[in-house]
Amino acid sequence: MQQLIKWFIFTLIFIIPVIGQNKKKESKPLTSKKTNKLEFSNDQNTQDYLDMLETAFYRVRASYVDSINESEIIKAGIKGMMKPLDPYTRFLSGSSKDRLDMLRTGKYGGVGIQIGLRRDTLTVLTPFEDSPAYTEGIHSGDQILMIDSVKTKGMSLKDASKLIKGELGSVVVLTIYRPSARIKIPFELTRANIIIKHVPYWGVDENGIGYIRITKFSKNTAKDFGTGLQELIDENLKGLVIDLRGNSGGLLNNSINILDKLTDRGINLLNTRGRIPKSNREMNSRRAPKLSPDIPIAVLINRSSASASEIVSGVIQDLDRGVIVGEKSFGKGLVQSMYNLNDTTTLKVTTAKYYTPSGRLIQKEDYLNNGFLTDGLDKKDSLFTTRGGRIVKGGGGITPDVEIKRTSLPPYVQGLWREGVFLTFAAEYVPMNEIESPIIITDKIYRDFEVFLKEYEINYKLPGEKDLNKLKIALRSQDDLKKITNTSILSKLMFWKKSKSAILQLTGKVDKYYQNKRNGQYWDPNNIKWVKNGLLREMSLVASGNREKIRVSLIEDNVYQAAAEILLDMNRYYDIFEPDPETVEIEPVTE
């Protein structure tokens, strides 16, 4: 406990000089010979509060009505100290630190499966290639009934993951139910180092357009990207799509290493700036590009693309090396440094901001209002120029050159995905019928899926149903129709002044209308394409694995298809890089 208290005090003293806003020079903690306490030699006010904190802890421990968990109180104190700061400065312990370690090492001790909940049942979504689970024969769609002697009914994904992972070489027994065979099978698996594949797919289509998906920037990402890129180049690549949608970031150096393979040698890629000197860095490309400058590039981003994803997309945009397609990105332009306090705890501290070659700060303004590290480049209306003279805006996130949203699924199909019925059906149907890739969704498969769905109640709301339900609730709770003021649908009713019974009669008719609509959802032309696409994706997963699922998912991906079309039309591609003649005179920002 004394050691933990020392960590707490050390943390306070360590953090303050790193993120303090008003000190011109870093304060150094010293040990007083008189008191044997850690003290600041030049900030008595801070020292007073440190003394106060220590006194408060000992007073609570001595006087509180019940016994206390001293470790948890101190941990809560450290976490509380982070609250006034940005949301990325955090005290990590337990599973949070484990996830960080997986990112930094690119591996973990486990059996190699991705799991999810399907109708409250713990289900194998996919086994990783060459993992213990894959080698022993666990399949996508297998339902995990027990982990060792612990039943999984009602278990959360977090708790299940803790039980499945463990020390290398140790054994875990997963008892699964296989729907296609309708049997229980115990699998005795020896935990091993699982190499995380954050570049899960690359491939090239019949037109020579290559595609690489990156889901996270971890230790092995740049290496795997290079492997995939070389394979695509060897297949006579004519254009490259890099998919960063949903990629929340990761290790900064891996994003730089990927850019190294795409840009000319010696070009400035990124600058980081912080309060302490070692946070100020200039990063340049160090080698000749692996991909020829003549090969066009499109980068896909969306609102969940953040941090390292924004470095890659922002740099490619600033250097006019490729076009950015999709939605505006998240806007996280802060660099975190890791400081291990001991073997089980880590401080993740924001130590710098990053700036793209044009001088843009990608961090959105939400977390800049406390004033730390602000400068003129943070302003929302700041304008910057790309290498070729195009105007790009600062103020947070990367704005695509071609803005396009992914097509939204119809409500009925969204309900099918939420219930997990595509995978449940595929896990049973594919093995029983010995179906192999490439999957073709025949009329028979589509009719069989309709029969399968009769066992399920799919929860979804059609357009307008929410308003109808609000009206019905309001009518039940109000005796006077005039008191109903918050139901938007009322404004659309031409005879709202009539009696309550007339309105209730109308809602009954509307209910009947929606019931008829629900009965026809499966064969609705607007839904058929997306139901077949769901079947194609999950049946491909069961038959051939995750790579095939990703490949077929691109067939109905309108954002990917738009990017591929741009890469095949070089006139359109190069037109995007043309500077606006009215703004070409604006000078690039120099540092």
C-alpha positions as CSV (number, residue, x, y, z in Angstrom):
1,M,0.0,0.0,0.0
2,Q,2.8,2.4,0.8
3,Q,4.2,1.7,-2.7
4,L,0.9,2.5,-4.3
5,I,0.6,5.8,-2.4
6,K,4.1,6.7,-3.7
7,W,3.0,5.9,-7.2
8,F,0.0,8.2,-6.7
9,I,2.1,11.1,-5.5
10,F,4.7,10.5,-8.2
11,T,2.0,10.5,-10.8
12,L,0.8,13.9,-9.6
13,I,4.2,15.3,-9.7
14,F,5.0,13.7,-13.0
15,I,1.8,14.8,-14.8
16,I,1.8,18.4,-13.7
17,P,5.1,19.4,-15.5
18,V,4.1,17.5,-18.6
19,I,0.7,19.2,-19.1
20,G,0.9,22.3,-17.1
21,Q,-0.1,25.4,-19.1
22,N,1.5,28.4,-17.4
23,K,5.0,27.3,-16.4
24,K,7.8,28.5,-18.7
25,K,10.2,25.9,-17.5
26,E,9.7,22.4,-16.3
27,S,9.5,21.9,-12.5
28,K,11.6,19.0,-11.1
29,P,10.5,17.0,-8.1
30,L,13.0,16.9,-5.3
31,T,13.2,14.9,-2.1
32,S,13.3,17.0,1.0
33,K,16.1,15.9,3.4
34,K,14.0,17.2,6.3
35,T,10.6,15.6,5.5
36,N,11.6,12.8,3.1
37,K,8.6,13.9,1.0
38,L,8.6,14.6,-2.7
39,E,8.4,18.4,-3.1
40,F,8.4,21.1,-5.8
41,S,11.2,23.5,-5.2
42,N,9.5,26.3,-7.1
43,D,5.8,25.9,-6.6
44,Q,4.6,26.1,-3.0
45,N,1.0,26.1,-3.9
46,T,1.3,22.7,-5.7
47,Q,3.2,21.3,-2.8
48,D,0.4,22.4,-0.4
49,Y,-2.1,20.5,-2.4
50,L,0.0,17.4,-2.5
51,D,0.3,17.6,1.2
52,M,-3.4,18.1,1.5
53,L,-4.1,15.1,-0.8
54,E,-1.9,12.9,1.4
55,T,-3.5,14.1,4.6
56,A,-7.0,13.6,3.1
57,F,-6.2,10.0,2.2
58,Y,-4.9,9.1,5.6
59,R,-7.8,10.8,7.3
60,V,-10.4,8.9,5.2
61,R,-8.5,5.6,5.9
62,A,-8.5,6.3,9.6
63,S,-12.0,7.7,10.1
64,Y,-14.4,6.4,7.5
65,V,-17.3,4.5,8.9
66,D,-16.6,1.2,6.9
67,S,-13.4,-0.4,5.8
68,I,-12.2,0.9,2.5
69,N,-10.4,-0.6,-0.5
70,E,-7.3,1.6,-0.4
71,S,-6.0,0.6,-3.8
72,E,-9.3,1.4,-5.5
73,I,-9.5,4.8,-3.8
74,I,-6.0,5.7,-5.0
75,K,-6.8,4.5,-8.5
76,A,-9.9,6.6,-8.5
77,G,-7.8,9.6,-7.4
78,I,-5.5,9.2,-10.3
79,K,-8.3,8.8,-12.8
80,G,-10.0,11.9,-11.3
81,M,-6.8,13.8,-11.9
82,M,-7.2,13.2,-15.6
83,K,-10.8,14.4,-15.9
84,P,-9.9,18.2,-16.4
85,L,-7.6,17.2,-19.3
86,D,-8.4,15.9,-22.8
87,P,-10.3,12.5,-23.0
88,Y,-7.2,10.7,-24.4
89,T,-5.0,11.3,-21.3
90,R,-5.8,8.3,-19.2
91,F,-4.7,6.0,-16.4
92,L,-4.8,2.4,-17.8
93,S,-5.0,-0.8,-15.8
94,G,-6.5,-4.2,-16.2
95,S,-8.2,-4.8,-19.6
96,S,-7.5,-1.3,-20.8
97,K,-3.8,-1.8,-20.5
98,D,-4.1,-5.3,-22.1
99,R,-5.7,-3.7,-25.2
100,L,-2.9,-1.1,-25.3
101,D,-0.3,-3.9,-25.0
102,M,-1.9,-5.8,-27.8
103,L,-1.7,-2.7,-30.0
104,R,2.0,-2.1,-29.2
105,T,3.1,-5.7,-29.5
106,G,0.7,-6.9,-32.3
107,K,-0.1,-10.1,-30.4
108,Y,-1.8,-11.6,-27.3
109,G,-2.1,-14.9,-25.6
110,G,-5.3,-16.7,-26.7
111,V,-6.8,-19.2,-29.0
112,G,-7.5,-17.0,-32.0
113,I,-11.2,-16.4,-32.4
114,Q,-13.4,-13.3,-32.8
115,I,-16.6,-13.7,-30.7
116,G,-19.9,-11.9,-30.6
117,L,-23.4,-12.2,-29.1
118,R,-26.1,-13.6,-31.4
119,R,-29.5,-13.6,-29.7
120,D,-27.7,-13.6,-26.3
121,T,-25.6,-16.6,-27.3
122,L,-21.9,-16.4,-27.4
123,T,-20.9,-17.1,-31.0
124,V,-17.7,-17.6,-32.9
125,L,-17.7,-14.9,-35.7
126,T,-14.5,-16.1,-37.2
127,P,-11.4,-18.1,-36.2
128,F,-8.1,-16.5,-37.2
129,E,-6.0,-18.4,-39.7
130,D,-3.3,-20.6,-38.3
131,S,-4.6,-20.1,-34.7
132,P,-5.2,-23.0,-32.2
133,A,-9.0,-22.6,-32.8
134,Y,-8.6,-22.7,-36.6
135,T,-6.2,-25.6,-36.5
136,E,-8.5,-27.7,-34.2
137,G,-11.5,-27.1,-36.4
138,I,-13.7,-24.4,-34.7
139,H,-16.0,-22.8,-37.3
140,S,-17.7,-19.5,-37.8
141,G,-21.2,-19.8,-36.3
142,D,-20.2,-22.3,-33.6
143,Q,-21.9,-21.4,-30.3
144,I,-19.8,-21.4,-27.2
145,L,-21.7,-23.1,-24.3
146,M,-19.0,-23.4,-21.7
147,I,-15.5,-22.0,-21.1
148,D,-13.8,-24.6,-19.0
149,S,-16.4,-25.3,-16.4
150,V,-18.2,-21.9,-16.6
151,K,-21.5,-21.7,-18.5
152,T,-21.6,-18.8,-20.9
153,K,-25.4,-18.1,-20.7
154,G,-25.8,-14.4,-19.8
155,M,-22.1,-13.8,-20.0
156,S,-20.8,-10.5,-21.4
157,L,-18.2,-10.4,-24.2
158,K,-15.7,-8.7,-21.9
159,D,-16.0,-11.5,-19.3
160,A,-15.9,-14.2,-22.0
161,S,-12.7,-12.7,-23.5
162,K,-11.0,-12.7,-20.1
163,L,-11.7,-16.4,-19.6
164,I,-10.6,-17.4,-23.1
165,K,-7.3,-15.4,-23.0
166,G,-4.5,-16.4,-20.7
167,E,-0.9,-17.4,-20.2
168,L,0.9,-18.9,-23.2
169,G,1.0,-22.7,-23.1
170,S,-2.0,-23.0,-20.7
171,V,-5.1,-25.0,-21.8
172,V,-8.7,-23.8,-22.1
173,V,-11.6,-26.1,-23.0
174,L,-14.4,-24.6,-25.1
175,T,-17.6,-26.6,-25.3
176,I,-19.4,-25.6,-28.5
177,Y,-22.7,-26.4,-30.1
178,R,-22.5,-26.8,-33.9
179,P,-25.8,-25.9,-35.5
180,S,-25.2,-27.8,-38.8
181,A,-24.5,-31.1,-37.0
182,R,-26.7,-30.4,-33.9
183,I,-24.1,-31.7,-31.6
184,K,-21.9,-30.5,-28.7
185,I,-18.2,-30.7,-29.1
186,P,-15.5,-30.0,-26.5
187,F,-12.3,-28.4,-27.9
188,E,-9.2,-28.5,-25.8
189,L,-7.1,-25.6,-26.9
190,T,-3.5,-24.6,-25.9
191,R,-3.2,-20.8,-25.7
192,A,-0.6,-19.4,-28.1
193,N,0.7,-16.1,-29.3
194,I,-2.0,-14.8,-31.6
195,I,-0.7,-12.4,-34.2
196,I,-3.3,-9.7,-34.9
197,K,-4.1,-9.2,-38.5
198,H,-5.1,-5.5,-38.9
199,V,-4.7,-5.7,-42.6
200,P,-7.3,-8.5,-43.1
201,Y,-7.7,-8.3,-46.8
202,W,-6.1,-7.2,-50.1
203,G,-7.0,-8.1,-53.6
204,V,-7.4,-6.8,-57.1
205,D,-10.5,-6.8,-59.3
206,E,-10.9,-7.6,-63.0
207,N,-10.1,-4.0,-63.9
208,G,-6.8,-3.9,-62.1
209,I,-8.1,-1.9,-59.2
210,G,-6.4,-3.1,-56.0
211,Y,-8.0,-2.8,-52.5
212,I,-6.3,-2.9,-49.1
213,R,-8.3,-2.7,-45.9
214,I,-6.6,-1.5,-42.7
215,T,-8.6,-1.8,-39.5
216,K,-6.0,-0.6,-37.0
217,F,-2.4,0.7,-36.9
218,S,-0.7,-1.8,-34.7
219,K,2.9,-3.1,-34.6
220,N,2.5,-5.3,-37.7
221,T,0.3,-3.1,-39.8
222,A,2.9,-1.4,-42.0
223,K,4.7,-4.7,-42.6
224,D,1.4,-6.5,-43.6
225,F,0.5,-3.5,-45.8
226,G,3.8,-3.7,-47.6
227,T,3.3,-7.5,-48.2
228,G,-0.2,-6.9,-49.6
229,L,0.9,-3.9,-51.7
230,Q,3.7,-5.9,-53.3
231,E,1.3,-8.7,-54.2
232,L,-1.0,-6.3,-55.9
233,I,1.9,-4.6,-57.8
234,D,2.9,-8.0,-59.1
235,E,-0.7,-8.4,-60.5
236,N,-0.3,-5.4,-62.9
237,L,-2.0,-2.9,-60.6
238,K,-3.7,0.0,-62.3
239,G,-5.1,1.8,-59.2
240,L,-5.2,1.4,-55.4
241,V,-8.0,1.9,-52.9
242,I,-6.9,2.1,-49.3
243,D,-9.9,1.6,-46.9
244,L,-9.6,3.3,-43.6
245,R,-13.3,3.5,-42.7
246,G,-13.9,2.6,-39.1
247,N,-10.2,2.7,-38.3
248,S,-9.8,4.6,-35.0
249,G,-6.0,4.9,-35.3
250,G,-3.2,3.3,-33.3
251,L,0.6,3.7,-33.6
252,L,1.8,6.9,-35.2
253,N,5.0,5.3,-36.6
254,N,3.1,2.7,-38.5
255,S,1.1,5.3,-40.3
256,I,4.4,7.0,-41.3
257,N,5.9,3.7,-42.4
258,I,2.9,3.2,-44.7
259,L,3.2,6.7,-46.2
260,D,6.9,5.9,-46.8
261,K,5.8,3.3,-49.3
262,L,3.6,5.7,-51.2
263,T,5.5,9.1,-51.3
264,D,8.8,10.4,-52.7
265,R,11.9,10.2,-50.6
266,G,12.7,13.3,-48.5
267,I,9.2,14.8,-48.4
268,N,7.9,16.2,-45.1
269,L,5.1,13.9,-43.9
270,L,4.2,15.1,-40.5
271,N,5.2,17.5,-37.7
272,T,4.4,17.1,-34.0
273,R,4.5,20.0,-31.5
274,G,4.3,19.8,-27.8
275,R,5.3,21.8,-24.7
276,I,8.5,19.8,-24.0
277,P,11.3,19.7,-26.6
278,K,11.3,16.0,-27.2
279,S,7.6,16.2,-28.4
280,N,8.6,18.4,-31.3
281,R,9.5,16.2,-34.3
282,E,9.7,16.5,-38.0
283,M,9.0,13.3,-39.9
284,N,10.1,12.9,-43.5
285,S,9.9,10.0,-46.0
286,R,13.1,8.1,-45.9
287,R,13.1,5.8,-49.0
288,A,11.9,5.6,-52.6
289,P,8.2,4.7,-52.9
290,K,7.3,1.1,-53.4
291,L,4.2,2.2,-55.4
292,S,4.9,4.0,-58.7
293,P,3.8,7.7,-58.6
294,D,1.9,6.9,-61.9
295,I,-0.5,4.6,-60.0
296,P,-3.6,6.6,-58.8
297,I,-4.7,6.2,-55.2
298,A,-8.1,6.6,-53.5
299,V,-8.4,6.6,-49.7
300,L,-11.8,5.8,-48.1
301,I,-12.7,7.5,-44.8
302,N,-15.8,8.0,-42.6
303,R,-16.7,9.6,-39.3
304,S,-15.0,6.8,-37.4
305,S,-11.7,7.3,-39.1
306,A,-9.4,8.9,-36.6
307,S,-5.8,9.7,-35.5
308,A,-3.4,7.6,-37.5
309,S,-6.0,7.1,-40.2
310,E,-6.2,10.9,-40.5
311,I,-2.5,11.1,-40.8
312,V,-2.5,8.8,-43.8
313,S,-5.5,10.4,-45.5
314,G,-4.4,14.0,-44.6
315,V,-0.8,13.6,-45.9
316,I,-2.0,11.9,-49.1
317,Q,-4.4,14.8,-49.6
318,D,-1.8,17.5,-48.8
319,L,0.7,16.0,-51.2
320,D,-1.9,15.5,-53.9
321,R,-0.8,11.9,-54.0
322,G,-4.4,10.6,-54.1
323,V,-8.1,11.5,-53.7
324,I,-10.0,11.1,-50.5
325,V,-13.5,9.6,-50.8
326,G,-16.3,9.2,-48.2
327,E,-17.3,11.3,-45.2
328,K,-15.4,13.8,-43.0
329,S,-13.2,12.1,-40.5
330,F,-13.4,12.2,-36.7
331,G,-10.9,14.9,-36.0
332,K,-8.3,13.5,-33.5
333,G,-4.9,15.2,-33.9
334,L,-3.3,14.5,-30.6
335,V,-0.3,12.4,-29.9
336,Q,-0.1,10.2,-26.8
337,S,3.0,9.0,-25.0
338,M,3.0,5.9,-22.8
339,Y,4.6,5.8,-19.3
340,N,4.6,2.5,-17.5
341,L,4.1,3.0,-13.7
342,N,4.6,-0.7,-13.1
343,D,3.9,-4.1,-14.8
344,T,0.1,-3.6,-14.6
345,T,-0.5,0.1,-15.0
346,T,0.3,2.7,-17.6
347,L,-0.2,6.4,-18.0
348,K,-1.3,7.5,-21.5
349,V,-0.5,11.2,-21.7
350,T,-1.2,13.6,-24.6
351,T,2.2,15.2,-25.2
352,A,1.8,16.8,-28.7
353,K,-0.4,17.7,-31.6
354,Y,0.3,16.7,-35.1
355,Y,0.3,18.8,-38.2
356,T,0.1,17.7,-41.9
357,P,2.5,19.0,-44.5
358,S,0.3,21.9,-45.3
359,G,0.3,23.0,-41.7
360,R,-3.2,21.7,-40.9
361,L,-4.1,20.7,-37.4
362,I,-6.5,17.8,-37.6
363,Q,-7.8,18.0,-34.0
364,K,-11.4,19.2,-33.9
365,E,-12.2,22.1,-31.6
366,D,-14.2,20.2,-29.0
367,Y,-11.1,19.5,-26.9
368,L,-9.2,22.7,-27.5
369,N,-11.4,25.0,-25.4
370,N,-9.2,24.6,-22.3
371,G,-6.6,26.7,-24.1
372,F,-3.6,24.4,-23.9
373,L,-1.3,24.4,-26.9
374,T,-3.6,26.7,-28.9
375,D,-2.2,28.8,-31.8
376,G,-3.5,30.5,-35.0
377,L,-3.6,27.2,-36.8
378,D,-6.4,25.9,-34.6
379,K,-8.9,28.4,-36.0
380,K,-11.9,26.9,-37.7
381,D,-11.7,29.1,-40.8
382,S,-8.0,28.6,-41.5
383,L,-7.1,27.8,-45.1
384,F,-4.1,25.8,-46.3
385,T,-2.8,24.8,-49.7
386,T,-1.8,21.4,-50.9
387,R,1.5,20.7,-52.7
388,G,-0.3,21.5,-56.0
389,G,-2.0,24.6,-54.8
390,R,-5.5,23.3,-53.9
391,I,-7.2,24.9,-50.9
392,V,-8.0,22.7,-47.9
393,K,-9.5,23.7,-44.7
394,G,-8.3,23.3,-41.1
395,G,-10.5,23.2,-38.1
396,G,-10.7,19.5,-37.4
397,G,-10.9,16.3,-39.4
398,I,-10.2,15.5,-43.1
399,T,-12.8,16.7,-45.5
400,P,-13.0,14.3,-48.5
401,D,-12.3,15.5,-52.1
402,V,-15.4,13.5,-53.0
403,E,-18.0,13.4,-50.3
404,I,-20.3,10.4,-50.4
405,K,-22.2,8.5,-47.6
406,R,-22.5,4.7,-47.5
407,T,-26.0,3.6,-48.6
408,S,-28.1,3.0,-45.5
409,L,-29.7,-0.4,-45.1
410,P,-33.5,-0.6,-45.1
411,P,-35.0,-0.9,-41.5
412,Y,-36.0,-4.5,-42.0
413,V,-32.5,-5.6,-43.2
414,Q,-31.0,-3.7,-40.2
415,G,-33.2,-5.8,-38.0
416,L,-32.0,-9.0,-39.6
417,W,-28.3,-7.9,-39.0
418,R,-29.1,-7.0,-35.3
419,E,-30.6,-10.4,-34.7
420,G,-27.6,-12.1,-36.2
421,V,-29.8,-14.4,-38.3
422,F,-27.6,-14.2,-41.4
423,L,-24.7,-15.9,-39.6
424,T,-27.0,-18.3,-37.7
425,F,-28.6,-19.5,-41.0
426,A,-25.2,-19.7,-42.8
427,A,-23.6,-21.7,-40.0
428,E,-26.2,-24.4,-40.4
429,Y,-27.1,-24.2,-44.1
430,V,-23.6,-24.1,-45.7
431,P,-22.2,-27.3,-44.1
432,M,-25.5,-29.2,-44.3
433,N,-25.7,-28.5,-48.1
434,E,-21.9,-28.7,-48.7
435,I,-21.9,-25.3,-50.4
436,E,-18.5,-24.0,-51.5
437,S,-17.2,-20.6,-52.6
438,P,-17.9,-18.6,-54.7
439,I,-21.4,-18.4,-53.2
440,I,-24.3,-17.7,-55.5
441,I,-27.6,-16.9,-53.8
442,T,-30.2,-18.9,-55.7
443,D,-33.9,-18.6,-55.5
444,K,-34.0,-21.8,-53.4
445,I,-31.6,-20.4,-50.8
446,Y,-33.7,-17.2,-50.6
447,R,-36.9,-19.2,-50.1
448,D,-35.2,-21.5,-47.5
449,F,-34.1,-18.4,-45.6
450,E,-37.7,-17.2,-45.5
451,V,-38.8,-20.4,-43.9
452,F,-35.9,-20.2,-41.4
453,L,-37.0,-16.7,-40.4
454,K,-40.4,-17.9,-39.3
455,E,-38.8,-19.0,-36.0
456,Y,-37.6,-15.4,-35.3
457,E,-39.3,-12.2,-34.4
458,I,-37.3,-9.4,-36.1
459,N,-37.4,-6.0,-34.3
460,Y,-37.4,-3.0,-36.5
461,K,-39.4,0.2,-37.1
462,L,-40.7,1.3,-40.5
463,P,-40.6,5.0,-41.4
464,G,-43.4,6.8,-39.5
465,E,-44.0,4.1,-36.9
466,K,-42.2,6.0,-34.1
467,D,-44.4,9.0,-34.6
468,L,-47.5,6.7,-34.6
469,N,-46.5,5.2,-31.3
470,K,-45.9,8.6,-29.8
471,L,-49.4,9.6,-30.9
472,K,-51.0,6.5,-29.4
473,I,-49.1,7.0,-26.1
474,A,-50.2,10.6,-26.0
475,L,-53.9,9.7,-26.6
476,R,-53.8,7.2,-23.8
477,S,-52.4,9.7,-21.4
478,Q,-54.5,12.7,-22.3
479,D,-58.2,13.2,-21.8
480,D,-58.2,16.5,-23.7
481,L,-56.9,16.3,-27.3
482,K,-55.9,20.0,-27.1
483,K,-53.3,19.2,-24.4
484,I,-51.3,17.1,-26.8
485,T,-48.5,19.4,-27.9
486,N,-45.4,17.3,-28.4
487,T,-46.5,14.8,-31.1
488,S,-45.1,15.8,-34.4
489,I,-47.6,13.7,-36.4
490,L,-50.5,15.8,-35.1
491,S,-49.5,18.7,-37.2
492,K,-50.0,16.5,-40.3
493,L,-53.6,15.5,-39.4
494,M,-56.2,17.7,-41.2
495,F,-58.9,17.0,-38.7
496,W,-57.0,17.1,-35.4
497,K,-59.9,19.0,-33.8
498,K,-62.3,16.1,-34.1
499,S,-63.0,13.8,-31.3
500,K,-60.5,11.5,-29.7
501,S,-62.4,8.5,-31.0
502,A,-62.0,9.6,-34.6
503,I,-58.2,9.8,-34.0
504,L,-58.2,6.4,-32.5
505,Q,-60.1,5.0,-35.4
506,L,-57.5,6.5,-37.7
507,T,-54.6,5.0,-35.7
508,G,-56.3,1.6,-36.1
509,K,-56.3,2.0,-39.8
510,V,-52.6,3.1,-39.8
511,D,-51.8,0.1,-37.6
512,K,-53.4,-2.2,-40.2
513,Y,-51.4,-0.4,-42.9
514,Y,-48.1,-1.0,-41.1
515,Q,-49.0,-4.7,-40.4
516,N,-49.6,-5.2,-44.1
517,K,-46.3,-3.5,-44.9
518,R,-44.5,-5.8,-42.4
519,N,-46.0,-8.9,-43.9
520,G,-44.5,-7.9,-47.3
521,Q,-41.0,-6.9,-46.1
522,Y,-39.2,-10.0,-47.1
523,W,-40.3,-9.8,-50.8
524,D,-40.2,-6.0,-51.0
525,P,-38.0,-5.1,-54.0
526,N,-36.1,-2.5,-51.9
527,N,-35.1,-5.2,-49.4
528,I,-34.4,-8.2,-51.6
529,K,-31.0,-7.0,-52.8
530,W,-29.8,-6.3,-49.3
531,V,-31.1,-9.6,-47.9
532,K,-29.2,-11.4,-50.6
533,N,-26.1,-9.4,-49.9
534,G,-26.3,-10.3,-46.2
535,L,-26.7,-14.0,-47.1
536,L,-23.8,-13.7,-49.5
537,R,-21.5,-12.2,-46.9
538,E,-22.2,-14.6,-44.1
539,M,-22.3,-17.7,-46.2
540,S,-19.0,-16.7,-47.8
541,L,-17.6,-16.3,-44.3
542,V,-18.7,-19.8,-43.2
543,A,-17.6,-21.4,-46.5
544,S,-14.2,-19.6,-47.0
545,G,-13.4,-17.3,-44.1
546,N,-13.2,-13.6,-43.4
547,R,-11.2,-12.6,-46.5
548,E,-13.9,-13.9,-48.9
549,K,-16.5,-12.1,-46.8
550,I,-14.7,-8.8,-47.2
551,R,-14.3,-9.4,-50.9
552,V,-18.0,-10.0,-51.6
553,S,-19.0,-7.1,-49.3
554,L,-17.5,-4.7,-51.8
555,I,-20.0,-5.7,-54.5
556,E,-22.8,-3.5,-53.0
557,D,-20.4,-0.9,-51.3
558,N,-21.3,2.3,-53.1
559,V,-18.4,4.3,-51.6
560,Y,-15.8,1.7,-52.8
561,Q,-17.5,1.5,-56.2
562,A,-17.4,5.3,-56.6
563,A,-13.7,5.3,-55.7
564,A,-12.9,2.6,-58.2
565,E,-14.8,4.5,-60.9
566,I,-12.6,7.6,-60.3
567,L,-9.4,5.6,-60.5
568,L,-10.5,4.2,-63.9
569,D,-11.2,7.7,-65.2
570,M,-7.9,9.4,-65.2
571,N,-9.3,12.7,-66.6
572,R,-11.7,12.9,-63.6
573,Y,-9.0,11.8,-61.2
574,Y,-6.5,14.6,-62.2
575,D,-9.3,17.2,-62.4
576,I,-9.7,16.8,-58.7
577,F,-6.1,18.1,-58.1
578,E,-6.7,21.2,-60.2
579,P,-6.3,24.3,-58.0
580,D,-9.2,26.8,-57.9
581,P,-8.0,29.7,-60.1
582,E,-9.6,32.2,-57.7
583,T,-7.6,31.0,-54.7
584,V,-4.3,29.8,-56.2
585,E,-2.5,32.9,-54.9
586,I,-2.8,31.9,-51.3
587,E,0.6,31.1,-49.9
588,P,1.2,27.7,-48.2
589,V,1.7,27.9,-44.5
590,T,5.4,27.7,-43.5
591,E,6.7,26.8,-40.1
